[in-house]
Amino acid sequence: MKYRYFCVAFVIIHLLASFCFAEEKRGGIVIAFDDGYPSWTKIIAPELARVGGMATGFVNNQRIHFGDLSFEDLRALQNKYNWEIGDHTYHHFNAPIFVQQKGLSTWIKNELEASVVELRSQGLKIQSFVFPYNAFTKELSIEIMKRFKSFRRDEIFPVTDTINDNGSIPAGEIDISFYVPITLILEWIDFAKQQNKLLFLYGHKVLPNEEFFTGTVNSLSTRTLVSKEKINAISEKDMCLVPDTKKRIYRPVKVETMSGDTINTFQGDLTRMSEAGATFIVGPCYGMQLSYFRRMIEYAADHVPFYTVEQAVSKMKQSSKH
């Protein structure tokens, strides 16, 4: 009996020691998605919940009215999956161009206030904002910061622990149109942890691997890639090419035509972006593969905490006071 009590006590002490001396998770990852797509509720939220993560969804109202997502979907993301729902304007017009054509006051009334009023009337706690196409001017940023806690600026290296003087925070896009190799994403996560900083990433939708085609480069010319394999038909119209999965994409390589084993693109010099034997991906420009997303969030879950944009902004403001 004494031996049994000793064993139980040993196990309890061991568990307490493991808990107390477990490695602290430093830094953090902040993942956002723009516009509003069915994959937010069907794929992304359940996948994140599985690893204890959450995200921020920046929605434009026309996506709701088009039926891509419902207000009920957005409330479920907020209340069930602990997402933050942010504002992305009513119609997703380019804000600087809109202001040039119709004026700032019209943009504020028709694109900003109309969007926020409708979203908040549906029980959504709107606190963060993203400009369509990440396009803004100084006067637009001033108006946004009268109403929100932050807005996004697009950055090549999206790791920080500070908020810009104009109220903006950085983020890097990781759809295949601006593809970032998964190895680099994992390095960014490690860096954020080591430096106790936040990694900000954003995309649009996560899709099953079957909606992409992965192959091997046979040959290249300026705007043509020939695959070693026959390319499976993909139904999506807006397609982009990643010529080499080991290299980052800084400008979308949009597909003009695909037939048999050949992909023709609208722009870019493919001979400078890839080589024979490299692995390529072709798929929806505003999507990322489910396998890619899973690897990213599973690695993140083991190394850093997840934050919404609002949580990250609050954390940075709190840190700046000390």
C-alpha positions as CSV (number, residue, x, y, z in Angstrom):
1,M,0.0,0.0,0.0
2,K,2.8,2.4,0.9
3,Y,4.5,1.6,-2.4
4,R,1.3,2.4,-4.3
5,Y,1.0,5.8,-2.5
6,F,4.7,6.5,-3.3
7,C,4.1,5.8,-7.0
8,V,1.0,8.0,-7.1
9,A,2.9,10.8,-5.4
10,F,5.8,10.4,-7.7
11,V,3.6,10.7,-10.8
12,I,1.9,13.8,-9.4
13,I,5.2,15.5,-8.6
14,H,6.5,14.6,-12.1
15,L,3.5,16.0,-13.8
16,L,3.6,19.2,-11.7
17,A,7.3,19.6,-12.5
18,S,6.7,19.0,-16.2
19,F,4.0,21.7,-16.1
20,C,6.0,24.2,-14.3
21,F,9.2,23.8,-16.3
22,A,7.5,23.3,-19.7
23,E,9.0,25.6,-22.4
24,E,7.1,28.9,-22.5
25,K,5.5,29.8,-25.8
26,R,6.9,33.2,-26.9
27,G,6.0,35.3,-29.8
28,G,2.9,34.5,-31.8
29,I,1.2,34.0,-35.1
30,V,-1.7,36.1,-36.5
31,I,-3.5,34.6,-39.5
32,A,-6.1,36.6,-41.4
33,F,-8.3,35.9,-44.4
34,D,-9.9,38.5,-46.7
35,D,-13.2,38.9,-48.5
36,G,-15.3,35.9,-47.4
37,Y,-15.4,32.4,-48.8
38,P,-17.1,29.1,-47.9
39,S,-13.8,27.5,-47.0
40,W,-13.7,29.8,-43.9
41,T,-16.4,27.7,-42.2
42,K,-16.0,24.4,-44.1
43,I,-12.2,24.0,-43.9
44,I,-10.2,26.7,-42.2
45,A,-12.1,27.2,-38.9
46,P,-12.3,23.4,-38.1
47,E,-8.6,22.9,-39.0
48,L,-7.6,25.8,-36.8
49,A,-9.8,24.6,-33.9
50,R,-8.2,21.2,-34.2
51,V,-4.8,22.7,-33.2
52,G,-6.2,25.3,-30.8
53,G,-5.9,28.2,-33.2
54,M,-8.1,31.0,-34.5
55,A,-8.0,33.7,-37.2
56,T,-9.4,37.0,-38.3
57,G,-11.8,37.2,-41.2
58,F,-12.0,40.5,-43.0
59,V,-15.3,40.4,-44.8
60,N,-16.8,42.7,-47.5
61,N,-20.6,42.9,-47.4
62,Q,-21.2,42.0,-51.0
63,R,-19.8,38.5,-50.3
64,I,-22.5,38.0,-47.8
65,H,-25.2,39.3,-50.2
66,F,-23.8,37.1,-53.0
67,G,-24.2,34.1,-50.7
68,D,-20.6,33.1,-50.2
69,L,-21.0,33.4,-46.5
70,S,-24.0,34.2,-44.3
71,F,-24.3,36.4,-41.2
72,E,-25.0,33.2,-39.3
73,D,-21.7,31.8,-40.6
74,L,-19.8,34.9,-39.4
75,R,-21.4,34.7,-36.0
76,A,-20.4,31.0,-35.7
77,L,-16.8,31.9,-36.6
78,Q,-16.9,34.7,-33.9
79,N,-18.8,32.9,-31.2
80,K,-18.0,29.2,-31.7
81,Y,-14.5,29.3,-33.2
82,N,-13.2,32.5,-31.4
83,W,-12.4,34.3,-34.6
84,E,-12.4,38.0,-34.9
85,I,-14.5,39.5,-37.8
86,G,-13.1,42.6,-39.3
87,D,-14.2,45.1,-41.9
88,H,-13.1,45.1,-45.5
89,T,-15.6,47.7,-46.9
90,Y,-19.0,47.2,-48.5
91,H,-18.1,46.6,-52.2
92,H,-14.3,46.1,-52.1
93,F,-13.6,49.1,-54.3
94,N,-10.0,50.4,-54.5
95,A,-10.3,53.2,-51.8
96,P,-7.8,55.7,-53.2
97,I,-9.3,55.5,-56.7
98,F,-12.9,55.7,-55.3
99,V,-11.9,58.8,-53.4
100,Q,-10.4,60.5,-56.4
101,Q,-13.6,59.9,-58.4
102,K,-16.3,60.4,-55.8
103,G,-14.7,62.0,-52.8
104,L,-13.7,61.0,-49.3
105,S,-17.0,61.7,-47.7
106,T,-18.8,59.5,-50.1
107,W,-16.4,56.6,-49.5
108,I,-16.8,57.0,-45.7
109,K,-20.6,56.9,-46.0
110,N,-21.1,54.3,-48.7
111,E,-18.1,52.0,-48.3
112,L,-17.0,52.3,-44.7
113,E,-20.0,53.3,-42.5
114,A,-22.6,51.3,-44.5
115,S,-20.4,48.2,-44.1
116,V,-19.7,48.6,-40.4
117,V,-23.3,49.4,-39.4
118,E,-24.7,46.3,-41.2
119,L,-22.0,44.0,-39.7
120,R,-22.4,45.3,-36.2
121,S,-26.2,45.1,-36.5
122,Q,-25.8,41.4,-36.9
123,G,-23.9,41.0,-33.6
124,L,-20.4,41.1,-35.1
125,K,-17.7,42.9,-33.0
126,I,-15.9,44.9,-35.7
127,Q,-12.7,46.4,-34.4
128,S,-10.1,45.9,-37.1
129,F,-9.9,47.0,-40.7
130,V,-8.2,46.1,-44.0
131,F,-8.3,48.3,-47.1
132,P,-9.2,46.4,-50.4
133,Y,-5.9,45.6,-52.2
134,N,-4.1,47.1,-49.1
135,A,-4.3,50.4,-51.0
136,F,-4.6,53.6,-48.9
137,T,-3.5,57.2,-48.6
138,K,-2.6,59.3,-45.6
139,E,-6.1,60.9,-45.5
140,L,-7.7,57.5,-45.6
141,S,-5.5,56.1,-42.8
142,I,-6.4,59.1,-40.6
143,E,-10.2,58.4,-41.1
144,I,-9.7,54.7,-40.4
145,M,-7.8,55.3,-37.1
146,K,-10.7,57.5,-35.9
147,R,-12.9,54.3,-36.0
148,F,-10.6,51.2,-35.6
149,K,-7.7,49.9,-33.7
150,S,-5.5,49.1,-36.7
151,F,-5.3,48.5,-40.4
152,R,-3.0,46.4,-42.5
153,R,-0.1,47.3,-44.8
154,D,1.5,44.7,-47.0
155,E,5.1,43.8,-46.1
156,I,7.7,41.4,-47.5
157,F,8.9,40.5,-44.0
158,P,5.8,40.5,-41.7
159,V,7.3,40.0,-38.3
160,T,7.1,42.8,-35.7
161,D,6.3,43.8,-32.1
162,T,5.3,47.4,-32.8
163,I,2.5,49.4,-34.5
164,N,3.4,51.9,-37.1
165,D,2.9,55.6,-36.3
166,N,0.0,55.7,-38.8
167,G,-1.7,52.8,-37.0
168,S,-0.8,50.2,-39.6
169,I,0.5,46.7,-38.9
170,P,2.3,44.5,-41.4
171,A,1.2,41.3,-43.0
172,G,2.5,39.0,-45.8
173,E,0.3,37.3,-48.3
174,I,0.7,33.5,-48.6
175,D,-1.8,32.5,-51.4
176,I,-0.1,30.9,-54.4
177,S,-0.3,34.2,-56.2
178,F,2.3,35.5,-53.7
179,Y,3.6,32.1,-52.8
180,V,6.0,31.7,-49.8
181,P,7.8,28.3,-49.5
182,I,6.6,26.4,-46.5
183,T,10.2,26.2,-45.3
184,L,10.4,30.0,-45.1
185,I,7.1,30.1,-43.2
186,L,8.5,27.7,-40.6
187,E,11.7,29.8,-40.3
188,W,9.5,32.9,-39.7
189,I,7.7,31.1,-37.0
190,D,11.0,30.2,-35.3
191,F,12.2,33.7,-35.6
192,A,9.0,35.1,-34.1
193,K,9.4,32.8,-31.2
194,Q,13.1,33.5,-30.7
195,Q,12.6,37.3,-30.8
196,N,9.3,37.3,-29.0
197,K,7.6,39.0,-31.9
198,L,4.4,38.4,-33.9
199,L,4.2,36.9,-37.4
200,F,1.3,38.4,-39.4
201,L,0.1,36.4,-42.4
202,Y,-3.0,36.6,-44.7
203,G,-4.7,34.8,-47.5
204,H,-8.1,34.3,-48.9
205,K,-9.2,30.6,-49.0
206,V,-7.8,27.1,-48.3
207,L,-8.8,24.4,-50.7
208,P,-8.4,20.7,-51.1
209,N,-5.1,19.6,-52.7
210,E,-7.2,18.2,-55.6
211,E,-8.0,21.7,-56.7
212,F,-4.3,22.3,-57.5
213,F,-1.8,20.4,-59.8
214,T,1.7,19.7,-58.7
215,G,4.2,18.5,-61.3
216,T,7.8,18.5,-62.4
217,V,9.3,21.0,-64.9
218,N,10.4,19.4,-68.1
219,S,11.4,22.5,-70.0
220,L,10.9,26.3,-69.9
221,S,10.8,29.3,-72.3
222,T,10.0,32.9,-71.4
223,R,6.2,32.4,-70.8
224,T,5.8,28.6,-71.3
225,L,6.3,25.7,-68.9
226,V,6.2,22.1,-70.2
227,S,5.5,19.5,-67.5
228,K,6.9,16.0,-67.4
229,E,3.3,14.9,-66.6
230,K,0.0,15.6,-68.2
231,I,-1.7,18.4,-66.3
232,N,-5.1,17.5,-64.9
233,A,-8.0,19.7,-65.8
234,I,-8.7,22.3,-63.1
235,S,-12.1,24.1,-63.2
236,E,-11.0,27.4,-61.6
237,K,-10.8,30.3,-64.1
238,D,-8.4,32.6,-62.2
239,M,-5.2,30.4,-62.1
240,C,-1.7,31.2,-61.0
241,L,1.6,29.3,-61.5
242,V,4.3,28.7,-58.9
243,P,7.2,27.8,-61.2
244,D,9.4,26.5,-58.4
245,T,8.0,25.6,-55.0
246,K,11.4,26.3,-53.4
247,K,11.3,30.0,-54.4
248,R,9.1,32.9,-53.2
249,I,6.8,34.6,-55.7
250,Y,6.7,38.5,-55.5
251,R,4.3,39.0,-58.4
252,P,1.5,36.8,-59.5
253,V,2.3,34.6,-62.5
254,K,-1.1,34.3,-64.1
255,V,-2.0,31.4,-66.4
256,E,-3.2,32.3,-69.9
257,T,-3.9,28.7,-71.1
258,M,-3.3,25.1,-70.0
259,S,-3.4,22.2,-72.4
260,G,-1.9,18.7,-72.2
261,D,1.5,19.1,-70.6
262,T,1.9,22.9,-71.4
263,I,1.1,26.0,-69.4
264,N,1.3,29.5,-71.0
265,T,1.4,32.6,-68.8
266,F,0.6,36.2,-69.3
267,Q,3.8,37.7,-67.8
268,G,7.1,37.0,-66.3
269,D,10.3,35.3,-67.5
270,L,9.9,31.7,-66.4
271,T,13.5,30.9,-67.3
272,R,14.6,33.1,-64.5
273,M,12.1,31.6,-62.0
274,S,12.7,27.9,-62.4
275,E,14.6,25.1,-64.1
276,A,14.2,21.6,-65.4
277,G,13.5,19.2,-62.6
278,A,11.9,21.7,-60.3
279,T,8.6,21.1,-58.7
280,F,5.8,23.5,-59.8
281,I,2.2,24.2,-58.6
282,V,-0.7,25.6,-60.6
283,G,-4.0,26.4,-59.0
284,P,-6.5,29.1,-57.9
285,C,-4.6,32.4,-57.4
286,Y,-6.4,33.3,-54.2
287,G,-6.0,29.9,-52.6
288,M,-3.5,27.7,-50.7
289,Q,-3.3,24.0,-50.5
290,L,-4.8,22.3,-47.5
291,S,-1.6,20.3,-46.9
292,Y,0.4,23.5,-46.9
293,F,-2.0,25.1,-44.4
294,R,-2.0,22.1,-42.2
295,R,1.7,21.9,-42.0
296,M,1.9,25.6,-41.2
297,I,-0.7,25.6,-38.4
298,E,0.5,22.3,-36.8
299,Y,4.0,23.6,-36.6
300,A,2.8,27.0,-35.3
301,A,0.7,25.2,-32.6
302,D,3.8,23.5,-31.3
303,H,5.9,26.7,-31.1
304,V,3.9,29.9,-30.7
305,P,0.4,31.1,-29.5
306,F,-2.3,32.1,-32.0
307,Y,-3.8,35.6,-31.8
308,T,-6.5,37.5,-33.7
309,V,-5.5,40.9,-35.1
310,E,-7.3,42.7,-32.3
311,Q,-5.5,40.6,-29.7
312,A,-2.2,41.1,-31.3
313,V,-2.7,44.9,-31.4
314,S,-3.7,45.0,-27.8
315,K,-0.6,42.9,-26.9
316,M,1.7,45.3,-28.7
317,K,0.1,48.4,-27.2
318,Q,0.4,46.8,-23.7
319,S,4.1,45.9,-24.3
320,S,4.9,49.5,-25.5
321,K,3.7,50.8,-22.1
322,H,6.4,48.9,-20.2
